[in-house]
């Protein structure tokens, strides 16, 4: 039994709803800007390559090297967040990544492009796992799928609103003597820094510090979160070092790497893929059409995590969604009709976006405290290397098979393999639980 009784359902739901209304819109805004600063490189690709002379291979390397810097500093960054609190550390992350992203406007050589992409990864390191860890301080396990699902709206919303914005900024080409891609980096990077300053004044580290919660709501959340933490402490590693070498954490890292390979193999090239389907250049029209898959992803990500929370079926839904994503990614490369190609991209985006909040309910079931900060960061950092692997793997596959669809088929296979491993992970946990039960004294 936990040290405190679990809060009753109705007061807990009321407290959770208050927290969702207060925190999630702002966290969502932060993630939209984070995703814009990761993915705007896809919109800038052709113009950037034209002006700087970057080859396709150099662009692929630069797009991916972001994730090397990101992976190297994920765990230290999340441990610092655990120590100093989210309001200070999220402010630091957003301000510095906005500055580096804006500096991309002045990348005039391959070497500068590589260094700025690497530094962008270093600056942003810890943002995503920090938010996932931060949500464990506010939402009990029974509501965590919904909460992470709403946060994940940031990725599709970045494309729904960001795709037209990026296309519009590219159309500013020549204004004040700057190229369109330079406006793209300057404005979107500046927005990130401004919101980072706002985060310092807006965020509270824990429910105990939130003056916008009444005393009863704080007590209700504290009881539910304490119960979750006591359960995790029994079933998971207790220290950061133990979490970093935990077999389950390493397995989940491999799964997340495969998911991220699928995600970024599509995202980096989506504007160009849509432009090819429409037979036009990247601009406002392509930005509007490229938003369609993300509209579908928002709808699916809203509905599925809520159903999974009610049913307790997070793993099953994650497997289904990753299968849909894998088939959609592969089909998008094989489709010759714009309608079929867009339909396949809608399936791909809906699948790999909606699967991820379900995935993150798996490690947070048995990780708590500093072990959660380290374990979540390790999963995200090793998984994030998928964003480094994907562009190069796609380019290699296309050259090897001399087909522009080969890379997407390979990346779709990564999503299918992730679905298989989640099934194996669930089966392995059930088997170990049965063995442990059979050895209990009668």
C-alpha positions as CSV (number, residue, x, y, z in Angstrom):
1,X,0.0,0.0,0.0
2,X,1.1,3.6,-0.6
3,X,1.8,6.0,2.2
4,X,-1.2,8.0,1.1
5,X,-4.6,6.8,-0.1
6,X,-5.4,7.1,-3.8
7,X,-7.6,10.0,-4.5
8,X,-11.2,9.2,-5.5
9,X,-12.0,9.3,-9.1
10,X,-14.2,12.5,-9.4
11,X,-11.9,14.9,-7.5
12,X,-8.9,13.5,-9.3
13,X,-10.5,14.0,-12.7
14,X,-11.4,17.6,-11.8
15,X,-7.8,18.3,-10.7
16,X,-6.4,16.7,-13.8
17,X,-8.8,18.8,-16.0
18,X,-7.6,22.0,-14.3
19,X,-3.9,21.1,-14.9
20,X,-4.6,20.2,-18.5
21,X,-6.3,23.5,-19.1
22,X,-3.4,25.4,-17.5
23,X,-0.3,23.6,-18.7
24,X,-1.0,21.7,-21.9
25,X,-1.7,24.7,-24.2
26,X,1.5,26.3,-23.2
27,X,3.6,23.1,-23.5
28,X,1.9,22.5,-26.8
29,X,3.1,25.9,-28.0
30,X,6.6,25.1,-26.9
31,X,6.5,21.8,-28.8
32,X,5.1,23.4,-32.0
33,X,8.1,25.7,-32.0
34,X,10.5,22.9,-31.3
35,X,9.2,20.9,-34.1
36,X,9.2,23.9,-36.5
37,X,12.8,24.5,-35.8
38,X,13.6,20.8,-36.4
39,X,11.5,20.4,-39.6
40,X,11.8,23.8,-41.3
41,X,15.0,22.5,-42.9
42,X,12.7,20.4,-45.2
43,X,11.1,23.6,-46.5
44,X,14.4,25.4,-46.8
45,X,16.1,22.5,-48.6
46,X,16.0,23.4,-52.3
47,X,16.6,27.1,-51.8
48,X,19.3,26.5,-49.2
49,X,21.1,24.0,-51.5
50,X,20.8,26.4,-54.4
51,X,22.3,29.3,-52.5
52,X,25.0,27.5,-50.6
53,X,25.9,24.7,-53.0
54,X,25.1,21.9,-50.6
55,X,24.9,18.5,-52.3
56,X,22.1,16.0,-51.5
57,X,24.5,13.9,-49.4
58,X,25.7,17.0,-47.5
59,X,22.1,18.1,-46.8
60,X,21.2,14.6,-45.5
61,X,24.2,14.6,-43.2
62,X,23.5,18.1,-41.9
63,X,19.8,17.3,-41.4
64,X,20.8,14.3,-39.4
65,X,23.8,15.6,-37.4
66,X,21.3,17.6,-35.3
67,X,20.4,14.3,-33.6
68,X,24.1,13.6,-32.7
69,X,24.3,16.7,-30.6
70,X,20.9,16.1,-29.2
71,X,21.7,12.5,-28.2
72,X,25.0,13.4,-26.5
73,X,23.5,15.9,-24.2
74,X,20.1,14.4,-23.5
75,X,20.8,12.7,-20.2
76,X,22.9,15.5,-18.6
77,X,20.3,18.0,-19.6
78,X,17.4,16.0,-18.1
79,X,19.4,15.4,-14.9
80,X,19.9,19.2,-14.6
81,X,16.2,19.7,-15.1
82,X,15.6,17.3,-12.3
83,X,17.9,19.3,-10.1
84,X,17.0,22.9,-10.9
85,X,13.4,22.6,-12.1
86,X,11.5,22.9,-15.4
87,X,10.9,26.7,-15.3
88,X,14.6,27.6,-15.3
89,X,15.8,24.8,-17.5
90,X,13.0,25.0,-20.2
91,X,13.7,28.8,-20.4
92,X,17.4,28.1,-21.0
93,X,16.7,25.4,-23.6
94,X,14.3,27.5,-25.7
95,X,16.2,30.7,-25.6
96,X,19.5,29.1,-26.7
97,X,17.9,26.9,-29.4
98,X,16.0,29.9,-30.8
99,X,19.3,31.8,-31.1
100,X,21.1,29.0,-32.9
101,X,18.1,28.3,-35.2
102,X,18.0,32.0,-36.2
103,X,21.8,31.8,-36.9
104,X,21.0,29.2,-39.5
105,X,20.1,32.2,-41.7
106,X,23.8,32.9,-42.1
107,X,25.0,29.4,-43.0
108,X,26.9,29.9,-46.2
109,X,29.1,26.8,-46.3
110,X,28.7,23.0,-45.7
111,X,30.9,23.3,-42.6
112,X,28.9,26.1,-41.1
113,X,25.7,24.2,-41.9
114,X,27.0,21.1,-40.1
115,X,28.1,23.0,-37.0
116,X,24.9,25.0,-36.6
117,X,22.8,21.8,-37.0
118,X,25.0,20.1,-34.4
119,X,24.7,23.1,-32.0
120,X,21.0,23.2,-32.5
121,X,20.8,19.6,-31.3
122,X,23.0,20.5,-28.3
123,X,20.8,23.5,-27.4
124,X,17.6,21.6,-27.7
125,X,18.8,18.5,-25.9
126,X,16.6,17.6,-23.0
127,X,13.5,19.5,-24.2
128,X,11.4,16.6,-25.2
129,X,12.4,14.1,-22.4
130,X,12.2,17.0,-20.0
131,X,8.6,17.6,-20.9
132,X,7.7,13.9,-20.6
133,X,9.4,13.8,-17.2
134,X,7.7,17.1,-16.2
135,X,4.3,15.6,-17.0
136,X,4.9,12.7,-14.6
137,X,5.0,15.4,-11.8
138,X,1.5,16.6,-12.8
139,X,-0.5,13.7,-14.3
140,X,-1.1,10.3,-12.6
141,X,-0.8,7.1,-14.7
142,X,-4.5,7.0,-15.3
143,X,-4.4,10.3,-17.2
144,X,-0.9,10.2,-18.6
145,X,-1.8,8.8,-22.1
146,X,-4.3,11.7,-22.6
147,X,-1.8,14.3,-21.4
148,X,1.1,13.1,-23.5
149,X,-1.3,12.7,-26.4
150,X,-2.4,16.4,-26.2
151,X,1.3,17.3,-26.0
152,X,2.0,15.3,-29.1
153,X,-0.5,17.5,-31.0
154,X,2.6,19.8,-31.3
155,X,4.1,17.8,-34.1
156,X,1.0,17.8,-36.4
157,X,0.0,21.3,-35.4
158,X,3.6,22.4,-36.3
159,X,2.8,21.3,-39.8
160,X,-0.8,22.4,-40.0
161,X,0.1,25.9,-39.1
162,X,3.8,25.8,-39.7
163,X,3.7,24.4,-43.2
164,X,1.7,27.4,-44.6
165,X,3.8,29.8,-42.4
166,X,7.1,28.3,-43.7
167,X,5.8,28.4,-47.3
168,X,4.7,32.0,-46.8
169,X,8.1,33.0,-45.3
170,X,9.9,31.4,-48.3
171,X,7.7,33.6,-50.5
172,X,9.3,36.6,-48.8
173,X,12.4,36.0,-50.9
174,X,14.2,39.3,-51.7
175,X,12.5,41.3,-48.9
176,X,15.2,43.6,-47.2
177,X,17.8,41.8,-49.3
178,X,17.3,38.4,-47.6
179,X,16.4,35.1,-49.2
180,X,13.2,33.4,-48.2
181,X,15.0,30.6,-46.4
182,X,16.8,33.2,-44.3
183,X,13.5,34.8,-43.2
184,X,12.3,31.3,-42.4
185,X,15.1,30.6,-39.9
186,X,15.2,34.2,-38.4
187,X,11.5,34.4,-37.6
188,X,10.9,30.9,-36.4
189,X,14.0,31.0,-34.3
190,X,13.1,34.3,-32.8
191,X,9.7,33.0,-31.8
192,X,11.3,30.1,-29.9
193,X,13.5,32.5,-27.8
194,X,10.5,34.7,-27.0
195,X,8.4,31.8,-25.7
196,X,11.4,30.6,-23.7
197,X,11.5,33.8,-21.8
198,X,7.7,33.5,-21.2
199,X,8.2,29.9,-19.9
200,X,10.3,31.3,-17.0
201,X,7.3,33.3,-15.7
202,X,4.5,30.8,-16.6
203,X,5.6,27.3,-15.5
204,X,5.5,25.9,-12.0
205,X,7.8,23.0,-11.2
206,X,5.3,20.9,-9.2
207,X,1.7,21.0,-8.0
208,X,2.8,22.2,-4.5
209,X,4.0,25.4,-6.1
210,X,0.9,26.1,-8.2
211,X,-1.2,28.9,-6.8
212,X,-3.8,28.3,-9.5
213,X,-4.7,25.0,-7.8
214,X,-6.7,25.0,-4.6
215,X,-5.5,23.1,-1.5
216,X,-7.9,20.2,-2.2
217,X,-6.7,19.8,-5.8
218,X,-3.1,19.9,-4.7
219,X,-3.7,17.2,-2.1
220,X,-5.6,15.0,-4.5
221,X,-2.9,15.2,-7.1
222,X,-0.2,14.6,-4.5
223,X,-1.9,11.4,-3.3
224,X,-2.4,10.0,-6.8
225,X,1.2,10.8,-7.9
226,X,2.6,9.4,-4.6
227,X,0.7,6.1,-5.3
228,X,2.2,5.9,-8.8
229,X,5.7,6.6,-7.5
230,X,5.5,3.9,-4.9
231,X,4.3,1.4,-7.5
232,X,7.2,2.4,-9.8
233,X,9.7,2.2,-7.0
234,X,8.8,-1.4,-6.4
235,X,8.9,-2.5,-10.0
236,X,11.7,-0.3,-11.5
237,X,15.3,0.8,-11.0
238,X,16.1,3.1,-8.1
239,X,19.1,5.0,-9.3
240,X,20.1,6.8,-12.5
241,X,22.9,4.4,-13.2
242,X,20.6,1.4,-12.7
243,X,18.0,3.0,-15.1
244,X,20.7,3.6,-17.8
245,X,21.6,-0.1,-17.8
246,X,18.1,-1.5,-17.3
247,X,17.1,-4.1,-19.9
248,X,13.7,-2.7,-20.4
249,X,15.0,0.8,-20.9
250,X,17.5,-0.4,-23.6
251,X,14.7,-2.4,-25.3
252,X,12.5,0.6,-25.4
253,X,15.4,2.7,-26.7
254,X,15.7,0.4,-29.7
255,X,12.0,0.6,-30.3
256,X,12.0,4.3,-30.1
257,X,14.9,4.5,-32.5
258,X,12.9,2.6,-35.1
259,X,9.9,4.9,-34.6
260,X,12.0,8.0,-35.0
261,X,13.6,6.6,-38.2
262,X,10.1,6.4,-39.6
263,X,9.1,9.8,-38.4
264,X,12.1,11.8,-39.6
265,X,12.6,9.8,-42.8
266,X,9.2,11.2,-43.8
267,X,9.3,14.7,-42.2
268,X,12.6,15.9,-43.6
269,X,11.4,15.3,-47.2
270,X,7.6,15.7,-46.9
271,X,7.5,19.2,-48.6
272,X,9.5,17.9,-51.5
273,X,7.4,14.7,-51.7
274,X,4.1,16.7,-51.7
275,X,5.6,19.1,-54.3
276,X,6.4,16.1,-56.5
277,X,2.9,14.7,-56.2
278,X,1.4,18.0,-57.1
279,X,3.9,18.7,-59.9
280,X,4.9,22.2,-58.5
281,X,7.6,23.9,-56.4
282,X,7.6,24.3,-52.6
283,X,5.6,27.3,-51.6
284,X,2.3,28.3,-50.0
285,X,0.2,25.8,-52.0
286,X,2.5,22.9,-51.0
287,X,2.5,24.1,-47.4
288,X,-1.3,24.0,-47.3
289,X,-1.6,20.5,-48.9
290,X,1.3,19.2,-46.7
291,X,-0.9,20.2,-43.7
292,X,-3.5,17.6,-44.5
293,X,-1.7,14.5,-43.1
294,X,-1.2,16.4,-39.9
295,X,-4.9,17.2,-39.6
296,X,-5.6,13.5,-39.7
297,X,-2.9,12.9,-37.1
298,X,-4.5,15.4,-34.7
299,X,-7.8,13.6,-34.9
300,X,-6.3,10.2,-34.3
301,X,-4.1,11.4,-31.5
302,X,-7.0,13.0,-29.8
303,X,-9.2,9.9,-29.9
304,X,-6.9,6.8,-29.5
305,X,-5.0,7.8,-26.3
306,X,-8.3,8.5,-24.5
307,X,-9.6,5.1,-25.5
308,X,-6.4,3.5,-24.5
309,X,-6.5,5.1,-21.1
310,X,-10.1,3.9,-20.6
311,X,-9.3,0.3,-21.7
312,X,-5.7,0.1,-20.4
313,X,-4.7,-1.1,-23.9
314,X,-1.8,1.2,-24.7
315,X,0.5,-1.5,-26.1
316,X,-2.1,-3.0,-28.3
317,X,-3.1,0.3,-29.9
318,X,0.6,1.2,-30.3
319,X,1.2,-1.9,-32.3
320,X,-1.8,-1.3,-34.5
321,X,-0.9,2.3,-35.2
322,X,2.8,1.5,-36.0
323,X,1.6,-1.1,-38.5
324,X,-0.7,1.5,-40.1
325,X,2.3,3.9,-40.2
326,X,4.6,1.4,-41.8
327,X,2.2,0.5,-44.5
328,X,1.4,4.1,-45.1
329,X,5.0,5.2,-45.4
330,X,5.8,2.4,-47.9
331,X,2.7,3.1,-49.9
332,X,3.4,6.8,-50.1
333,X,6.5,6.0,-52.0
334,X,4.9,3.7,-54.4
335,X,1.7,5.7,-55.2
336,X,1.7,7.6,-58.5
337,X,-1.7,9.3,-57.9
338,X,-1.7,12.5,-55.9
339,X,-4.9,11.4,-54.1
340,X,-3.5,7.9,-53.2
341,X,-0.1,9.4,-52.2
342,X,-1.7,11.9,-49.8
343,X,-4.0,9.2,-48.4
344,X,-0.9,7.1,-47.7
345,X,0.8,10.0,-46.0
346,X,-2.3,10.6,-43.9
347,X,-2.1,7.0,-42.7
348,X,1.6,7.3,-42.0
349,X,1.4,10.6,-40.1
350,X,-1.6,9.4,-38.0
351,X,0.1,6.2,-37.2
352,X,3.5,7.3,-36.1
353,X,2.3,10.4,-34.2
354,X,-0.6,8.7,-32.3
355,X,1.6,5.7,-31.4
356,X,4.2,7.8,-29.5
357,X,2.1,9.0,-26.6
358,X,1.1,5.4,-26.0
359,X,4.7,4.4,-26.2
360,X,5.7,6.8,-23.4
361,X,3.2,5.2,-21.0
362,X,5.5,2.1,-21.0
363,X,8.6,3.5,-19.3
364,X,6.8,5.8,-17.0
365,X,5.0,2.8,-15.4
366,X,8.2,1.7,-13.6
367,X,10.5,4.8,-13.6
368,X,10.3,7.5,-11.0
369,X,12.5,10.3,-9.6
370,X,16.0,10.8,-10.9
371,X,15.8,7.3,-12.4
372,X,12.9,8.5,-14.5
373,X,14.8,11.6,-15.6
374,X,17.8,9.6,-16.7
375,X,15.9,6.6,-18.2
376,X,13.5,8.8,-20.2
377,X,16.4,10.9,-21.5
378,X,18.3,7.8,-22.5
379,X,15.4,6.4,-24.4
380,X,14.9,9.6,-26.2
381,X,18.5,10.2,-26.9
382,X,19.2,6.8,-28.3
383,X,15.9,6.8,-30.1
384,X,16.6,10.3,-31.5
385,X,19.6,8.8,-33.4
386,X,16.9,7.5,-35.7
387,X,16.6,11.0,-37.0
388,X,20.4,10.9,-37.8
389,X,20.1,7.5,-39.5
390,X,16.9,8.1,-41.5
391,X,18.0,10.7,-44.1
392,X,21.2,8.8,-44.9
393,X,19.5,5.4,-44.9
394,X,16.8,6.8,-47.3
395,X,19.5,8.2,-49.6
396,X,21.5,5.0,-49.6
397,X,18.4,2.8,-50.3
398,X,17.4,5.1,-53.2
399,X,20.8,4.8,-54.7
400,X,21.2,1.1,-54.2
401,X,17.8,0.3,-55.8
402,X,17.9,3.3,-58.1
403,X,14.4,4.1,-57.1
404,X,13.0,7.1,-55.3
405,X,10.4,4.9,-53.5
406,X,13.0,2.4,-52.1
407,X,14.0,4.6,-49.2
408,X,10.3,5.0,-48.0
409,X,9.7,1.3,-48.3
410,X,12.8,0.7,-46.0
411,X,11.6,3.3,-43.5
412,X,8.2,1.8,-43.5
413,X,9.8,-1.5,-42.6
414,X,11.4,0.2,-39.6
415,X,7.9,1.1,-38.3
416,X,6.7,-2.5,-38.8
417,X,9.7,-3.8,-36.9
418,X,9.0,-1.4,-34.0
419,X,5.4,-2.8,-33.8
420,X,6.8,-6.3,-33.7
421,X,9.3,-5.4,-30.9
422,X,6.5,-3.8,-28.8
423,X,4.6,-7.1,-29.1
424,X,7.7,-9.0,-28.0
425,X,8.3,-6.5,-25.1
426,X,4.7,-7.0,-23.8
427,X,4.9,-10.8,-24.1
428,X,8.3,-10.8,-22.3
429,X,6.9,-8.8,-19.4
430,X,3.9,-11.0,-19.1
431,X,6.1,-14.1,-19.1
432,X,8.4,-12.7,-16.3
433,X,5.4,-11.7,-14.3
434,X,4.0,-15.2,-14.5
435,X,7.4,-16.7,-13.4
436,X,7.5,-14.3,-10.5
437,X,4.0,-15.2,-9.5
438,X,4.8,-18.9,-9.6
439,X,7.7,-18.4,-7.2
440,X,5.7,-16.6,-4.6
441,X,5.3,-18.5,-1.3
442,X,1.9,-20.0,-0.9
